[in-house]
Amino acid sequence: MSLIHRTPSTDTLAWRAKVAVVVPATNTVVQPEMESMRPAGVTNHVTRMQLPPRPYDDQAAYKKALETEEGKLEEALALVMVCEPHVVAHGHSIHSFRGDGERALAEEQRLEQLCGVPFVTPSRAVLAGLKAIGQPQRIAILTPYWPPADAMIADFFRACGYDVVATHGLKSTGPTAVARFTAEQVMQGFADVDHPQAEVLVHVGTNLPVSAMTPAIEKRFGKPMIGVNVATYWHALRRLGIQDALPGMGLLGEKY
C-alpha cells in the first residue's frame, strides 16, 4: 500500500462524502465553481499544486512545455489525502489531454493506485460526460489556450474517435489571466467556435469561468455544452454513487 493511502471517513458535515480537489496554485476558478455544485452532506477539500510557467510568448517553448512539463501533483496529494477523502477531482486539465484515451486511462489508474480512492481526471470526465448525453460525435472545442494546446486537445479527441469540427483558443497571456475573461468574452468565444456541424460544445481549461454560464450557452446555441469543471465534479459524485442533480449547471449536471 502507498504511504499516501488513507481510509475514507465521514464526519458531521461530510456525512455522505469528502471530495479532494487538486488545483494549480494560480487557479482561482475551480474552487468556487465546485463549491457551488456541492450537494448537502458533501464537503470539498482543496489542495494546490505548483506548476512551472508556460511561455505563451514563445510558441515553440510553449509546445515543448505542453509535452514535457510536470507539476508537483504527488506533493499536493500527500497534503490532502490525510483528511481521508472518498474521491479526488483533479482541477487541472491540460496534462490529462496528452496522447490518447489509453494514455489518459493509464494515468488515471496510476493515480487511483497511488491514492487508493477514485481519481477523476478532466479528460476522462469529459469523455464520460459525452457518453452520458448520448455520445455525439461532432464536437467544437473552446479553450483559453494558444494553438499548440488547441491542437493537442483536438488530437486527443480525434484519437478517442470524435470528429473535431472546430477549435478556438482565447490566447490567455498567463495562468491568472484566464480567470479574467468576462462572461461576454466567453460567450463570444463560443460564438466563434460554434459550427453548423457541431453537435456539442466542449470547454477545456479549468481556470476559465464557464460553469455557471452553461445553461445560457446551451440556450443560445441550441446544443449541449460539456464544460471541464462541471464534468469533473459531476463524474466525481457519480463515481461515488451520488446521483444528485447539479442545479444551474446545464444538461449534464441537471439531467444525468
KADANOR-V766156 format. One record per run of one state. SS is the DSSP state (hx for helix, st for strand, lp for the rest). FROM is the first residue (numbers start at 0). LEN is the number of residues. If there is no record, write none. Layout:
BEGIN
ss: <SS:SS>
from: <FROM:FROM>
len: <LEN:LEN>
END
This chain:
BEGIN
ss: <lp:st:lp:hx:lp:st:lp:hx:lp:hx:lp:st:lp:hx:lp:hx:lp:st:lp:hx:lp:st:lp:hx:lp:st:lp:hx:lp:hx:lp:st:lp:hx:lp:st:hx:lp:hx:lp>
from: <0:16:24:29:37:41:49:58:68:72:83:86:90:93:97:100:115:117:120:121:132:137:143:146:159:162:169:175:180:182:193:199:204:210:221:223:227:239:249:255>
len: <16:8:5:8:4:8:9:10:4:11:3:4:3:4:3:15:2:3:1:11:5:6:3:13:3:7:6:5:2:11:6:5:6:11:2:4:12:10:6:1>
END
